[in-house]
Amino acid sequence: MNVPLDDRLALLAEQAGVDVHWRDALDRPQSTPAHTLRLVLGALGLPAGDADEVEGSLRMLEEERQGRRPPRLLTSDAGDTVELTPAPRGRRWKIVGEDGLPVAEGELPSGASSLPAPAQPGYYALWLDDDEVTLAVAPRRAFGIGDVAGLHRPWGMAVQVSSLRRPGDGGAGDFTALELCARAAAEKGADALAISPVHALFAAAPERYSPYAPSSRLFLNGLYIDPSRTSGEKSVRAVIDSHNLRQELADLEWLDLIDWPRAARARMTILRSVYEWESVDSAHAERFAAFRREQGEPLERHARFEALHADFTAHGRPGGWQGWPAAYHDPSSSEVAAFAREHSREVSFHAWLQWLASRGLCGAQKAARDAGMKIGLVADLAVGADSGGSHAWAHQAEMLQGLSVGAPPDALNRLGQDWGLTTFSPRGLRETGFKGFIGMLRAALAYSGGVRIDHILSLKRLWMVPHGAGATEGAYVRYPLRDLLRLVALESHRHRAIVIGEDLGTVPADFRRAIADSGVLGIRVLWFERAEDGGFIAPADWSDNAMATTSTHDVPTVAGWWSGRDVEWRKRTGLNDPEVDEAARREVERHRLWSAMCASGSAWNEDSPPAPDDISPVVVAAAKHVAQTPAPLAIFPVEDVLGLHEQPNLPGPTDAVHPNWRRRMPDSTSRLFDGPIANAVCSAIDKTRNRP
């Protein structure tokens, strides 16, 4: 019997992990149009342009399921069972530990679909006859707050690294300023310092400075290097004078907003000179060479990308690698190798930047721990990377092509979102044994005591928008959630680092339960913790499976919300709803928030809330209110500790409208928390979190 094409297309989509039916932010049923399904399936390597292609792709999936070779990687829970695809004949199996010693072995009867997993978490080699499979055996839960010795109801701060100030910083924050911030926060009682992503951006395109649109999530942003840490202040001053940069750097330091192109040019000019000077130091060169050997091919590919990107940009080919001559699309091509030989100094320079950046970030984490923080830095892992960047070029077998990550329309954005980012392909993950995902986790956890995974729903599904389509014309693509959560749990224990998952927005309730069961903390934000009537819920009713916070980089600060600064920005940028009087609504919400804070004992005089411009009592009360929650960890953005009105990022508008990722702190980092508001906020938090 002939089945209609639409039914076969729907079958292919479901088997490939593309949702045909889904529910929107208002819990209304939605269906993915056929033309969107065809585009998304094609990008996943499953052509679906016509009936013949649909049938061919269905056969391909069936052949993969019935394939003779097992997957490259399997996951299981420690002490549980390893699930296998049944085979028509018996097989001999053996599990070998990372030390090379056998752990267990036996015979697997024909048709058997499981075998016992080792009791100890770790990575193993599973042999099925002559086929070797990596076996990742995970603990039941990720490393958590309770696993950190001597930690009780901890709290911390959150900061944008670039916003930090210190004398001589040249107009943008760096890892030395981060060290100072960690020490200052620790003095106030903080056990954690959550930081914005420090992923590698594009050295040759400093105008692309969003930390959430990196070139690679495997490497670091060289602009956060403090040159004086490798060469000494005296040598750096000589370099500055040799390039006549003293006045330029002084001018940049005084700016309220970061001028990224100017600051980047100045810092890279200094770093290039320092690189040339340090290259003649044999001991320095030997340590650098050891770092390159240790990092291996991934670092070399990243460094080659940076050199190629700079060269093509200089010769009129800006943008991503897709715009380069075809011979340079393959990172293993002879043309790329020849370029690397001819430009070896440039390639080496970019590898050297990674060495210095890793040392700088490592130093900041050490400073945090030495200052008494039990957790230290909490890294931020962006949801994706630029499709034209280093990661997508160097690891093409793992990454999606032709699709952008985004979000469907919801309460925060009625038009949906296309973030212009790519990420791992679900099929690519399986075919490469999740190698890229594991490497990305290790990069994020290498120099931190925790990680915040942006848009953690991406472990279950992602809204994918075909290139050229509108943000509303996407589809949900499913990911192997259980496998990914197991890998997160395993790597978190190996690094002894907590895991926080950003689960804001449209998130299914069963997903929040799944990450809580796996030991991953969700996030709860003051503005969104509401009752059905719109009022703010009591601290005791907040989740005990999530990190609590007053705000995030994407939403109003406490001072900004109370004063209505965000309402002004929404109107100025066209993000407001013209049919709603947002100023009048905010007045009602102020009374609701003040009432809730009075009820929790965080404020007083319920009938007389402070005026919109009287923010001091509000930021202290909000901090105390959130500190009372049963959250295992409470994090307070530095903007809320200081009572600042402006938020770091306003999703949607370009920099021409709102200065996203450009704001700087009002004072030098070493003095940042010495003011009366910061002292009052920190004291209220620390006393509340640490009371019996």
N, C-alpha and C positions, 0 to 999 in steps of 0.2 A: 504494500500500500504506500502511495506517495504521501509524505508528510509535507504540509506547506512550508515554504522557505522560512517564514517568520518563526515557526515552531523549532525548526532545525537551528536557526540562528540563535534563538533563545537557549536551546540546549547547549550549543557550543559556548555561549557566554557563561552559562552557569558552570559548565565543566572547567572553563578556563579561569574561573574566579572573578567574573565581572557580574555585578548585580543587575539583573533585569528589573527587579522590583525592589523598592526601598521606601523608607519613610522620612519625611522632611522634619525641620525643626519644630513644626507644629503638630508632628505625629500624623501627618496626612499621607496616604499612600501615593507613591509616584512610580512611574515606569520610565525606563531609559529608552529613548527613540532608537529605531533600527539603524539609522545612519550613524549615530554616536557609537553604538555597539560595533559596527563595522570598522570605524576608525580606531577605536580602542583595541579591538582584537588584532587588527593589523599591526599596531605598534607593539603588541605583545608577541609578535612573531607568528600569529595565527591568521593568515589571510581569510577574509570573509566578504569579499567584494561581490560575489555571486554564488549561485547554488553549488557550482562545482568546487569553488574555493572553500565554502563552508564544509562540504563533505570531506574534502581533503584534509582540512584542519581537524575535523572530528577523528579521522583515521589516525592522524599524527598523534593526538592525545591518547588514543587507545593503544597505539604501539608503544608510547612512552610508559603507560601504566603496565603493559604486559612485557616491558623490556627485560632482557636477560640480566642486565647489570643493575645492582642495587644503587640507591642514591649515594652521592658522595659523602653526605653527612646525615646521621640520625641523632635524635635527642631522646632522652628519657629522664625520669626522676630517679634519684639515687635509691637503690634497693627495690625498685619496681620492676617493670618488664620493658624490654626493647621491642617495639612493634615492627614487624617485618611484612613485606609482601609475600604471600604464600608461593612456594615453588612446587612444580609438579614432581620433583624428585628430592630425595634426602640430601642434606648438606652437612659438612663438618664445619663447626664454628670455633673460633678462639678469640678471646679478648686479651689484648696486651696493653699494659700500662705505659705511662709516659716515660718510665724508667727502663722500658724495654723488656720487662719481666712479664710472663704470662699471668693472668688473673684468674681466668676460667676458660674451660673449653668443653666441647661435647658434640653430640650428633643431633641434628635437627631433622625430624622425620618429614617426609613429603607432606605438603599442605600445612605445615606448622607456621604460625604467624607471630610468634614471640619467643623470646629467650630471656633469662634473668639478667637484670642490669646490675652492675657493681654497686656495692653499698657506699663507696667513697666517691664524692663528686670529683670530676676531672675530665680530661680528654683522653680517650682510649683509641686504639686501633682495633677494629672488629674485622676479623677475617671470616668470610663466608666462602669456603673452598679457596679459590685463588683470588677472589675479589676482596680488596681492602676498603673499608668504610671508616670514616672518622666517627666515633661515638662520643657525643657530648652528654655527660651525665651530670645533671644539675641538682643542687639542693632544692628542697621544697619551696623555699622562700629566698628572696634576695637578701643581701646583707642589710640589716636595718639599724635603727637607732638603738634598739635593745642589745645589739651586738657590740656596741662601742662601750668599752669599759669606763665606768665612772660618769656616765652621761645620764642626766635626769631632766626631762622637760627642757631641752636646749632651745636656744633661739639664735638667730643670726641676722645679718643684713644682706642686701642685694645691691650691686653697683654695676654701672656701665664702666668698663675699664677705661675707655677713651675719655670719659668725663672727668677723671681724676686730675688734679693739679699738683705740681711740685715745682720748685724753682729749677729753671733750666730744662723744662720738659719740651720746649719747642712747639707748644701749641696743641699737644694731644697727650693723653695719658699713656703710661707704659707700665711694664712689669715692676719697675722700681716703685712707682707710685702705688701699685697694687700691694706691694710689700708693706708700705707705710700704712695703707688703709687697713690691712689685716691686723697689724699691730694695734692701731688706734681702736678698731672694733673690739679686739680681744680685751683691751683695757676696760671697756664698758661692760664686759661680761658675755660677749657674743662667742658662740662656739662654731659658727659657720659664716662664710662669706660667699654668697652666690654671685657669680660673675656672668656678664654677657658673653656670647660666643666669641672665642678668640681664634676661630678657624682662619685658614689662609684665604685671603682675598686675591686681587689681581695687582701685582706690584706695578705693572705698566699702565694700570687704569685706576688711579687713586680716587677718581670721581665715583667709583662703584664701592661704596663704603658700608653698605648695610651688613651688619654682622650675621644676619639671617639669610643672606644670599651669597654664600662663600664659593670660591673656586674649588676648594677641597675641604672635606671634613676630616681628612687624615693628617693634615699639617696645620701649622700655626701662622698667624699674621705677623710678618716681620716688622711691621710698623710699631709693634709694642716692645721692641728691643730698646734698651737703654745703652747706647754705644759706649758710655763711660764704664760700664760694668766689665767690658772685655779689654779695654785699652787704657782706662784711667782718665780722670778728669783733665789732667794736664795735657795729655795727648789729644783728647777730643777738643779742648779749647784751641790747640794749635791747628787742628783740622778746620774748625769753624773759622778761624781767622784767615786761613789760607784760601777759603772760598768766600770771604767777605760776607759771612752769614750772621754775624753777631746781631746786627740791627733787625734783620728779618726774623730771627728766632725770638728776639725780645718783643717785636710787634705781634707775632703769633701768640705768644704767651698771654698777652693782655686781652685777647679777643674773648667775648662771651660765648661765641659759637666757633666750633672747630672749622677752620678752612682746610679741608682734607687735601685738596691738590697741592696747596702751598706747603702745608706741614709735611706731607709725604715726600715731596721733592727735596725739602731741606734734610729730612732725616735720612733718606736714601743716599743723598750726596755724601753725608757724613759717614754712613755705614760703608759705602764703597771705598772711601779713602782709608777707613780703619781696616777694611779687609786687605787692601794692598799692603798696608804697613804690617799687619799681623802675619801675612803670608811668609814673611822672611824669618819669623820666629819658629825654629824647628820644633820645639816642644809643643807650641800651639798647633802647628801643622800636623803633628803626629796625633794629637788628641782629636782634631777635626777629622783626620783620615779614619780613625777608629770609629767615630760616629757614623761616617758614611758607610763603612763596611757593615756596621751593625744594622743600619736602616735598610740597606740593600736596594733592590730594584724599585720598590715604591718611591723612595726618596729621589732616586735618579730620574725617574719619570716625571715627578713633580718639578724638579729643577730644570729638566729639559723643556717642560711645558712653559715655565716662566720665561726661559730664555727665548723660546720660539715666539711666545706671545708678544714679548717686548720687541723682537725683531720685526715681526709682521705688522705690529702696530706702528712702528717707526717708518715702515714702508707702505703705509696707506691701507693696511688690512686690519683695522681694529675689529673688536668683537671676538666671537668664539672660534674654536678650532674648525668648526664646520665651514668657515669662510677661507681657510687656508687652502693652498694647492692640494689636490687629492693625495699626492705622495706623502704628505705629512699628517694625514688623518690616522695612520696606523703608528702607534708609538714604538713598535718594534721594527719599523721599516728601515731599509738601508739608508734612505735619505735622512731620516731623523738621526740615525747613528752618525752619519757624516757631518750633519750640522753640529751635533754635540762635540765631535772631535775638533771641528773648526772653531767652535765658540766655547772651548773647555773652561776658560776663565769665567765666563758669564754663567755657565751651568754650575760651576763650583761656587760662585758667589751666592747663588740662590740656595744651594745645599748648606752653605755656611750660615745663612740667615736662619735656617731651621735649627741648626745646632745652637746658635745664640738664643733663639726664641725658646727652645726647650729648656735651656739652662735658666733663663729668666723666669719662666713659669714655675719650674721646679723650685727656684729660690723663693718665690712668693708663697708656695705651699709650705715650704720649710719654715719661713718666717711666721706663718699663721700658726703652725703647730708649736713652734718654739715659744710663741707668745701665750700659749695656753689653750688655744682652740682644740677641741677634741675631734672636730671634723675637718675644719680648714676650708679650703676652696671647694665650692660646688660648681663644676663646669656646666656649660650649657651646650647641648647638642642640637644643632639646627635640623629641621625636618627634611631638608634637601640641599642640593647644591646647584649652582648655575650649570645649565646644560652645555654651555660652551667653555666650561672651566677644566681645570686640571683633573679633577676626580672623574668626570665623565669621559675625558679623553684617554686617560691612562687605564681605565677599567671598563671598557665599553661592553664587555660580555656581561657585566653585572648590572648595567644601568639602563634605564628606559630611554628610548629615543622617540621623539614625536609627540610626547605627552608632557604636560606641566601639572605639578601638584597645586591644588587649590582647595576651595571649600564651597559647598552649595550655599544658596541664600539662607540667611538665618537672621536672628534678632539684631545682631551687631552689624550685618552688612546685607542689605536687602537685594543687592545685585550679584551676590556671590563673589568669589575671589579666585583669581588666577595668579599664583605667586611667581610664575615664571621659573620654577625650579624643577629639576629632575631628581630622581632617587632610584633606589634599587628596583630592578624588575623582579617580580615574584618568581618567574621562571629562571631568571638569571641567578637568583640566590640559590635555588636548588641545584642548578647545573654547575655552580662553582663551589658548592659545599659551604655556603654562607661565609666564605672567606672574607669578603669585603665588609660584611656587617660586623663580624668579629673584630676585624682590624679597626673599624671605626669606633667600636666600643672601647677597645684598648687605647686608642689615641685619646679619647675623651677622659679616660680614667687614669692615664699615666701620671698625671701631676695634680691629682685632686683627691679629696675625701668623699666625693659624691658627684652625681651627674643629674642634671635636669634634662629629660628627654622632651624636646618641644613636640607638641601635637602627638602625644603617645598613641593616639588612636591609629596612627600610621602603622603600628604593629599588627593591627587587625584589618584596616581598610583605609584607602586613600581616595579622595575625589580627584580624578584625573581628567584634565581638559585637553582635548586634541589641539595641537598647534593650529592657530587660525580660527578656532571656535570661540564663542563667548563663554564666560565663566559659568553660566547656567547650563551650558551644553556638554556637561561632563558626565562621568559615570563613576560609581564606586568600584574599585579593584580590591579584591581581598588578598590578605597576606597570611602566612602561616603563623598565627598568633602564638600557639602553644610552643612551637619551636623557638620563636624569637624571645618569648618570655623566659624560657629555660636558659637560653644563651645569656640573657641579661642577668639572670640570677647567678649563673656560674661565674661570669666575669666580675660581677660585683663582689662576690666572696673572694675571688682570687686577688682583687685589688683592695679589699676591705673598704668598700665605698658604698654609701647609701644611694638609692635611686629614687628620683622624683619624676613623676610623669605629668606633663601639662595636659590635663583632661577637661579643659574649659570648652564651652560651646556645645554643639550638638553631639552628645556622647550617649550611646545606649547604656541603660542601667546595668545590664549584664556585663558590659565591658568594665565598668568601674568595680564590680564585684571581682572580676577576673584579675585585675591588676592588684587589688587589695589582697586577694588570696595568695598572690605571688610575692607579696612583700614590697611592692612598689607603691610609694605614697602618691596620692593624687594631689590636687591643689584646690584650695577653697579661698575665694577672694571676698573681702568684706562687701563689696558692691553687689555681689551676686547671691549672697546668703540671705534670701528673702522668704517670708511666709507667703501664703496664697493671697493675702490681702495687700501685699506689697511692702509690709513692714519688715524690719530687720530682725532675724531670729536671734535668740539668746546664745551667748557663747557656749553654754553647755550642750546645745543642740547641734553644734558643728560636728563634722566627721572626726572620728579618732583614727581614721585610716588615710588622712591627707594632711599635707603641710598647710598651715594657715598663713594668710598674708593680708595686709591692708590693701595693696594694689600691685599691679605689675607694670612693666614698661609700656604696655599697650593700652592701659586704661588711666583714668585721671588719678593724680595723686590725691591724698586726703585734703590738702590745702586747695588744690585745684578744683576738686569736686565741691567742697564747702563754699568756696567763693564763686563758683559758677564759671570758672575759667574754661573748663571743657565745653560748656554750653556755647560760649563765645567762639571757640575754635570750630565747633561743629557747624555753627551758622556761617562762619567765614569761609569754611572749606566746602560747603554744600552737602555735608553729611547729615544735617538735621532733617527732621520730618516737618515740612512746611505746614502740615495740618495740626501740629501739636505745639502748644505754647510751652516749650521746654523750660523756660525761666520760671514760669508759674509752677510747673510740675516739680522743679527742683526745690522750690520753697516748701512744698508739702513734704518732700523727701528729707529735707533737713530736719524738720520736726520729728519725722519718724526715726531718723538715725539718732538724734539727740535723746529721744525718749528711750530707745533701746539701750543706749549707753548709760543713761541714768538708771535704768532697771538693772543693769549688770554691775552697778556700783562704780562705773568708770567715770561718771560725770554727775553733776548735781544741778539743782534748779531746773527741773524738767520743763517748767512753764516759761522759762526765759533762756532759750538757746542763744549762743553768741551770734553777733551779727555776721553777715557773710565775709566781712573783711577782718574778723577777729578769729584768726585761725589757731593761735597757740593752744587754747584749752581744748580745741577739737582734735588736733593731732595727738596730744597726750592721751586724751580719752579714747580715741580710736585705737591707739597702740595698746593701751591697757585692756580694752575690750577684746581685741584679737588675742592678746597674750593669755587670756583666761580660758581659751578654748582647749578641749582635750587633745588637740593636734600634737602628735609626737614631736613636731618641729614647727616653730613659727619663724617666718622670715619677714623682715621689714625693709622695704626699699630705702636707700639712703635719702631719697627725695622726701619720704615720709618721716624719717628721723629728723631731718632738718626743717621740715615744714615748707618745702618748695612748692610753687604753684604749677610748674610746667612738667609735663610727662616727657620721657625720652623719645617716644615714638607715637605718632597718630596714624594708625593704619589707613591707607587709602591715598591721602594727598602726597604729591611729590615735594621735594625739598624747596621748590620755588614757592610753595604755599605754606608748608610747615617744616621747621628745621629738624627733621628726623635724624637721630643719631649724631647730633652736632652739639648738644648742650654740654656745658662744663659746670663743674661744681663751683660754688661761690667763694671757696677759700682753699688754701693749700691743704693737702691731705693730712698732714701731721697735726693740723689745728681744726680739722673738719668737725669734730664732735665736741669741741670745747664750749660752744655757745649755750645759752640758757635753754633754748628749745630742745636741742639734742640731748643735753644733760637730763632734762626732765623726762623726755621720751625714753631714753635708755634706762633711767632709774626705774620708771614705771614698769617697763618690760621685765627688767631683771628681777625686781622684787616680786612681780606677779608670777613669773615662770618658776621661780625658785622657792616660793613659799610652801610650807608643808601641806 
